[in-house]
Amino acid sequence: MRTANAFILAFTLLAGAALALGRNIPKDLSKVRGFDYTTAATNAHIGWVNYDAAQVERELDLAKRVNLNQARVFVTYGEYSKDKEALLKHLVDFVRACHQRDIGVMVVVTYTREMSEHEAARPLAKEYATDLVKTLSNEPGLEFWDVTNEPDWPKTPLQQVRKRIALAKYMAGVFHELDPNTPVTVGTAFIPAMEELADDVDVLSWHDYSTTRGEIRANIEKAKAFAAKVGKPIFNTEIGAVARANPYDVALEEFMNAGMGWYIWELMIVPQGWGRVQGVFYRDGTVRDPTIVAALLGFFRNRGPNILPSEADQEGWVTRVVTDGKKWLAQPNAPWEQGLYLAEEAANLLESGELIAMREPPTRQVDLMRKGRPNLPALRALLQKYIEILEPYEHKK
């Protein structure tokens, strides 16, 4: 009996190894520099049915400019059931546009709640997966299937978590059966679920929105140790969340230093939803926070003991702007253009000297005022505000 069991176990392991040999599983994922992607032209993931190819390609060019090489995109069953033909056609267009730019694609497959709640709905999920595989499996730009996103989130109720985990295991098997070449992963919210699903996937991945460098480092070490133990490649498929105290530059620096591949959430600043707190580029290619772009390129703010704070009044410009601004404010009929000029000088000093928060850039406020109708009370209030911020930085004689 023991001999028979040993034979079955050995056969199972050999069969699994043979299957894995047919897959294009990368040994090293440390060079992955990815991004989760929703086009800025929509709020509904990428908008596969109402697909704007020209806008998508402009956004992919932005990704290329900051040396990103992987895109992670969501496909929803809702869009699939709404217009299957359009979704599949546009998926191919997207994967090919990425491939032209040397950007690989990870497709994240999402399901209905019924599919996780009831096993009777699983044939629909398999049919859905079959169409995706038939459409994309031969595309050279396809890199990974993420067969379900964060089955371990939310953490409660536990019964629902177990059902989503069960669906993840089932769909991993479905994609393995349907596609003998493309690696399968599950982007879990936390490391324990990643560990639980390790036998079902080819590549390990989890998401990390930790709030301190110590937590990030500890999670990376734990994940790396587990990956080494099971002999599977690993990367992180979601980092960067301003509203969760997980700054892009901090997270990127830690993952780069650790030599682990990553995907930021997300490339574009969408009009609503996550766009209020996440994303790098606006639709027109401008950015909200240049430190994110710098971090993507491997440049980070000096937070060490040897920083050299700027001295905005080194040549007396702060003193002059404060003095001239007070003189302008004292005039009953102060000239509009002169006030704008002083406000712009003050705004430039505040921004370049890093003397003010940039949630609402001073130069933007001045520019909006310049483009609008003259409003002296508003200009006076703005210049007064800037003078009060600048005054502490004067070199007092």
Helices and strands as residue ranges (DSSP letters): H 2-21, E 33-36, H 53-65, E 70-75, H 77-82, H 84-100, E 104-109, H 113-117, G 119-121, H 122-136, E 142-149, H 158-178, E 184-188, H 191-196, G 198-200, E 204-207, H 213-230, E 234-239, G 242-244, H 248-258, E 262-265, G 273-276, H 290-296, H 317-330, H 336-352, H 362-371, H 376-390, G 391-393
